[in-house]
Each structure stands twice: as C-alpha cells, then as structure tokens.
Amino acid sequence: RTPSSVGTTRIDVLLSLFDGAIQRMQQAEEQLRAGNRPAAVPHLVKGQLLVSELAAGVRTDIDPANGPNLLRLYEFAVYQLSQAKLEGVTAARNVIQTVREGFEAIRPQALEMERRGEVVASGDLRTVIETA
C-alpha cells in the first residue's frame, strides 16, 4: 500500500508526537513563567506521556548506534518535565525540538522507504490495544 492509501504516513505520525510534546512543554512553560505551577502540571504530564511514547518506539536492536542515544535524550526530557521547573522544561523542549528537526530532515527518505515497502506503513501497525 502507498502512503496515500494508508492516510497518515509513519514519519508524519512520529512528527505529530513530537509536535504534541513540544506544544505541551510550551504550554507548561507559559504557566510556569506566570507562577502557576498547578496549571502547568497537566501539560507536563501529557508531555511526559508523549515523550515516553517516542521512547517506546526506539528499537535499539535495529539501530544500536543511535537508539541508546535517543533513549537517553528522551529520558532526560521526561526527567526534566517531572521536576516542573521552568529551566528544565525549556531544556527538555530544546532537546525534543532538536531531535524533531533531525526526523524532519529525513522525512523525504522515510516517505520513499514507506512507499517502497521497506518500512511498515502506519496503517499496517498494530496498536497495543489490538495485541493485548
């Protein structure tokens, strides 16, 4: 199947996860700047969940050179978000934004690989609910 028959491509799903995490971190930063830590907490928790989803997709068995480094970056971001301090949230957002830019840069190649069937199309991925 081609990406157009699947709907959203795998790389675009990944980029959407990054965008959601970054958006939550920005919202948390706004609340922390305003001195409203309780209002920041839901954004921080949702940001942690999104970054954790990114980490869950890392395959260190397929990419032993880069996989562990990605996991460390995601771990750093989740830890910083758990501290609920403006400086840490900003640092986490910067890290996640940088990683996202890297994935954005390889988007054309990822689309081509999905089109050729070299990677599983997003429509063919099974969810945790389907396999549970």
N, C-alpha and C positions, 0 to 999 in steps of 0.2 A: 504494500500500500504506500502511496505517496503522502507526504505531509499534508497536502490539500485534502486528501480523502480522510485523513485522521482528524483534522481540526488543528488543534494547537500542537506544535512540534515539541519534542522533548527539550530542546535548548530553550525554547520560549517558556516552558513550564519552569525550568530552572531559573531563568532570568526573572520570572514573576515572583518566585520565592525570595530571591534577593531583593527585589523591589519592595515586597511586603515587609521584609525585615528592616530595610532601610527606612521605610516610611514610619514604622512603629518606633524606631530609635529616634527619628526626628521629632515625632510627637512627644516622646518621653523627654527629650532634651528641652523642648519648649516648656513643658510642665516643671521640670527641674529648675530651669532658669527663673521661672516665676515663683519658685519656692514651694511648689505644690507637689511634694513627693507622693502623697496618696493618689493623686490623679495620674502620676507617671507610672505607677506600678502596673496597671493593666497593659499598658503599652510595652513595658519592659518584659512582662511575662509572655505576651504574644510574640515579641521579638525573639525571646529565647526559644520559643517553640519553633519558629520559622528557621532559625539558625540550626537548631537541633535536627530539623528535617533535612536541611542541607547536609549536615554531618552524616545522617543516616544513609545518604546516597553515595557516600565516598567508598570506593572499592579499592582498598589497599592491596588486595591480591592481584588486581589488574594493573594498578599503577603504583608500584612500591616506591617509586622515586618521589612522586608528588602527593600521593594520598595521605601519608602521615603528616606532611607539612600542612595540608589543607585542614586535617583534623585538629592540629594544634591551633591554627588560626580560628577555627570555629569554637574550640574550647576556650580560647582567650576571650572571644566575643561574648559567649554565654556567661563566663565568669564575671566579666565587667558589667554586664547587664544585671546580674544578680546583686551587685554591690549598690546599685541605684545611686551612683554619684555622677554628676554631670561630666567630669573629665573622663571617667571610664566609659560612659555611654558614647561620648564623642569619639574616643579612641576605637571603640568597637565598631561604630558606624564607619569610620575611616577605613578600617581593615576590611569590612564586608564590602564597602564600595569599591575598594581596590580589587578585591577578588572578583566582584561582579564585572568590572571593566575588563578583566582578563577573559572571562567567559564571553562577554560581548564581542571581544576581538576575534574569537574563534567561531562565532555564530555561523558565518558562511560555510566553513568547513563542516560544522556539525549538521547543518541542513543538508549538505550534499551527502554526508555519510548516512543520514537517516533516509534520504531519498533512494540511495543505492541499497539500502537494507543492511548496512554494515553495523548499525546500532538498532536496538529495538525502538520502534516508533512509540510515541507516547500513548497512542490508542491501544497498543498491544501490551502495555504494562499492567500487571495485576496489582491491585491495591491490597493493603493489609487486611481490609475487611473481607475481600474476596477469598483470601487464602486462610483466614482464621477459622 
